[in-house]
Amino acid sequence: MGRLVPAVTRSLDILELFLEGDGTFSAPEVTRRLQLPRTTVHELLTTLAARSYLVQIPDQPGRYRLGVRTYQLGSRYAEQLDLAAEGRQVAQEVAETCDETVHVAILEDTDVIYIAKVDSTHAVRMVSAAGRRLPAHCTSVGKMLLASLPQDELESRVRGREFTAMTPHSITDPDELLTALAGVREQGVAVEHRESNPDVSCVAAPVRDGAGRVVAALSISVPMIRWTEERERELADLAAKGAGDLSLRLGHRGTR
């Protein structure tokens, strides 16, 4: 793991400050709010303004607001939100087929973030929400996404980490996790039995973009009262089909 760069951290702290209130701040206000040296604040504000991340307000001398560069970054991010929109549409189609809860998730370090979710209509179903973050090693989507990483990157994220159990069935040993992920990579789907929720099992398949990169995973979650080996095979096929449909929407045309 690399070290955090203090100047970059302080610059980001300043930018994130502009998400509050009316989005305008003066140098003294930034100094007071962030408890930074006055000289440091002035230097960082000058640098951010020179790069168009901040701009001085013409009729309010000494006050800043976000600049055009932050808008450009936000616009680029918004362009990538198609994954969430397309994911929800496909998740809806999959959920209508199996009447179980369907998620689409992305990987962030060793966590997954759910970007789309469609509920089952059953009274007994998995309780979750889009935007929720869970440890990747405890979920089928997380296992699928971790298994899709290049081996050297995977090992750098796994080895030396301490993994917390969400249930007694969670895998917490790095070597055991790497072995399980090798199996996921070989099978092309990931399954977890009561590892994130003691009453739920899930199956997941990879979602690829136009370049063939795995950018997300689609999962189907089922309460144990409705889970059987036959149902697992059916849902694995359905998850793979749904993930394939979403991949097509993202421009993927290959088999891998």
C-alpha positions in Angstrom: 0.0 0.0 0.0 1.4 3.4 -0.9 1.4 6.3 1.5 -1.1 9.2 1.4 0.4 12.4 0.1 -0.4 15.2 2.6 -0.7 18.0 0.0 -3.1 16.0 -2.1 -5.2 15.1 0.9 -5.4 18.7 1.9 -6.4 19.8 -1.6 -9.1 17.2 -1.7 -10.3 18.3 1.8 -10.6 21.8 0.5 -12.5 20.7 -2.6 -14.9 18.6 -0.6 -15.6 21.5 1.7 -17.2 23.3 -1.2 -20.0 20.6 -1.2 -21.3 22.2 1.9 -23.5 25.2 2.5 -23.9 27.6 -0.5 -20.7 26.3 -2.0 -18.6 29.4 -1.4 -15.7 29.9 1.0 -13.0 32.5 1.7 -9.4 31.6 2.7 -10.0 32.4 6.4 -13.1 30.2 6.4 -11.2 27.3 4.9 -8.3 27.8 7.4 -10.8 27.8 10.3 -12.9 24.9 9.1 -10.0 22.6 8.2 -7.5 23.7 10.9 -4.7 24.2 8.4 -1.9 26.7 8.4 -2.9 30.0 6.7 0.0 30.0 4.3 -0.8 26.4 3.3 -4.4 27.3 2.6 -3.4 30.3 0.4 -0.9 28.2 -1.6 -3.5 25.4 -2.2 -6.3 27.8 -3.1 -4.0 29.6 -5.5 -2.9 26.2 -7.1 -6.5 24.9 -7.4 -7.6 28.2 -8.9 -4.8 28.2 -11.4 -5.9 24.7 -12.5 -9.6 25.8 -12.7 -10.7 23.6 -9.9 -11.7 26.7 -8.0 -12.5 30.2 -9.2 -12.7 33.5 -7.4 -16.2 35.0 -7.4 -16.0 38.3 -9.3 -18.3 40.4 -7.1 -17.1 38.8 -3.9 -13.4 39.4 -3.6 -11.5 36.7 -1.7 -14.3 34.2 -2.0 -14.1 31.0 -4.1 -16.5 28.6 -5.7 -15.9 25.4 -7.6 -14.5 25.9 -11.1 -15.1 24.4 -14.5 -12.7 21.6 -14.1 -14.7 20.0 -11.3 -17.8 20.2 -13.7 -15.8 18.4 -16.4 -14.8 15.7 -14.0 -18.4 15.4 -12.7 -19.7 15.2 -16.3 -17.3 12.4 -17.1 -18.4 10.6 -14.0 -22.1 11.1 -15.0 -21.3 9.5 -18.4 -20.3 6.3 -16.6 -23.6 6.2 -14.6 -25.1 4.4 -17.6 -23.9 1.2 -15.9 -26.3 1.8 -13.1 -29.2 2.7 -15.4 -28.7 -0.2 -17.7 -28.0 -2.5 -14.7 -31.4 -1.7 -13.2 -33.2 -2.5 -16.4 -31.5 -5.8 -16.8 -32.0 -6.6 -13.1 -35.7 -5.9 -13.5 -35.9 -8.4 -16.3 -34.0 -11.0 -14.4 -36.1 -10.5 -11.3 -39.3 -10.8 -13.3 -38.1 -14.2 -14.6 -37.1 -15.7 -11.2 -39.0 -13.5 -8.7 -35.9 -13.3 -6.5 -33.8 -10.2 -5.5 -31.3 -9.2 -8.1 -28.3 -6.9 -7.5 -25.7 -5.3 -9.7 -22.5 -4.3 -7.9 -19.0 -2.8 -8.6 -15.8 -3.3 -6.8 -14.0 -0.7 -4.7 -10.8 -2.0 -3.1 -12.0 -5.0 -1.1 -15.6 -3.9 -0.8 -18.6 -4.0 -3.2 -21.0 -1.2 -3.8 -24.5 -2.1 -5.0 -25.5 0.2 -7.8 -28.8 -1.4 -8.8 -31.3 -3.6 -7.0 -34.7 -5.1 -7.8 -36.7 -6.8 -5.1 -38.5 -10.1 -5.1 -42.2 -10.0 -4.6 -42.0 -12.8 -2.0 -42.8 -11.8 1.6 -39.6 -13.5 2.6 -36.7 -11.9 0.7 -33.3 -10.4 1.2 -33.3 -6.9 2.7 -30.7 -4.5 1.1 -30.5 -1.3 -0.8 -28.7 0.3 -3.8 -25.7 2.2 -2.5 -25.0 -0.3 0.2 -21.3 -1.3 0.7 -20.4 -4.8 1.9 -17.1 -6.7 2.2 -16.4 -8.4 -1.2 -15.1 -11.6 0.3 -18.5 -12.3 1.9 -20.6 -11.9 -1.2 -21.0 -13.7 -4.5 -20.7 -10.4 -6.5 -17.6 -9.6 -4.6 -16.0 -13.0 -5.1 -16.8 -12.7 -8.9 -15.2 -9.3 -9.1 -12.2 -10.2 -7.1 -11.7 -13.4 -9.1 -11.8 -11.3 -12.3 -8.7 -9.2 -11.2 -5.3 -10.0 -12.6 -3.6 -12.4 -10.3 -0.9 -10.0 -9.1 -3.5 -7.3 -8.3 -5.7 -9.8 -6.6 -2.9 -11.0 -4.3 -1.9 -7.5 -3.5 -5.5 -6.8 -2.3 -5.9 -10.0 -0.4 -2.6 -11.0 1.1 -1.8 -9.4 4.5 -5.4 -8.2 4.9 -7.5 -8.9 7.9 -11.0 -10.1 6.8 -13.9 -9.8 9.1 -16.6 -12.4 9.2 -20.2 -11.4 8.7 -21.5 -14.8 9.6 -19.9 -18.1 10.9 -19.7 -19.2 7.2 -17.6 -16.2 6.0 -14.2 -16.9 4.6 -11.6 -14.9 6.5 -8.3 -16.6 5.8 -6.5 -15.0 2.8 -5.2 -18.3 1.5 -8.6 -20.0 1.7 -10.1 -17.0 -0.1 -7.6 -17.1 -2.9 -8.3 -20.8 -3.4 -12.0 -20.1 -3.5 -11.5 -17.3 -6.0 -9.5 -19.6 -8.2 -12.5 -21.9 -8.4 -14.7 -19.0 -9.2 -12.4 -18.0 -12.1 -12.5 -21.5 -13.4 -16.3 -21.9 -13.1 -17.2 -18.4 -14.4 -19.8 -17.9 -11.7 -19.6 -17.3 -8.0 -21.8 -18.8 -5.2 -21.9 -17.9 -1.6 -23.9 -19.8 1.0 -24.9 -17.8 4.1 -21.6 -15.9 4.1 -23.0 -12.4 4.2 -26.5 -13.2 5.7 -27.1 -16.4 7.7 -30.5 -16.9 5.9 -29.5 -16.2 2.3 -27.5 -17.7 -0.6 -26.4 -15.9 -3.7 -25.0 -16.6 -7.2 -23.3 -14.1 -9.4 -21.9 -13.7 -12.9 -19.5 -11.1 -14.4 -20.5 -8.1 -16.4 -18.0 -6.9 -19.1 -17.6 -3.6 -21.0 -16.9 -3.1 -24.6 -13.2 -3.8 -24.1 -14.0 -7.1 -22.4 -13.1 -5.9 -18.9 -15.1 -7.1 -15.9 -16.7 -3.8 -14.6 -19.5 -5.2 -12.5 -21.3 -8.4 -11.4 -25.0 -9.4 -11.4 -26.3 -11.6 -8.6 -29.5 -13.3 -7.6 -30.1 -13.7 -3.8 -32.4 -16.3 -2.4 -33.6 -17.1 1.2 -32.4 -20.6 2.2 -36.0 -21.7 2.5 -36.2 -21.6 -1.3 -32.6 -22.7 -2.1 -31.9 -26.2 -3.5 -29.1 -27.6 -5.6 -31.4 -27.6 -8.6 -32.4 -24.0 -8.0 -28.8 -23.0 -7.7 -28.0 -24.4 -11.2 -31.1 -22.7 -12.6 -30.1 -19.3 -11.1 -26.5 -19.6 -12.1 -27.6 -19.9 -15.7 -30.0 -17.1 -15.3 -27.4 -14.8 -13.6 -25.0 -15.6 -16.4 -27.6 -14.7 -19.0 -28.5 -11.5 -17.3 -24.9 -10.5 -16.9 -24.4 -11.3 -20.6 -27.4 -9.2 -21.6 -26.0 -6.3 -19.5 -22.6 -6.8 -21.1 -24.1 -6.5 -24.5 -25.8 -3.2 -23.5 -22.3 -2.0 -22.5 -20.9 -2.8 -25.9 -19.3 -6.2 -25.2 -19.4 -8.5 -28.2 -17.1 -11.3 -27.3 -17.5 -14.5 -25.3 -14.9 -13.4 -22.7 
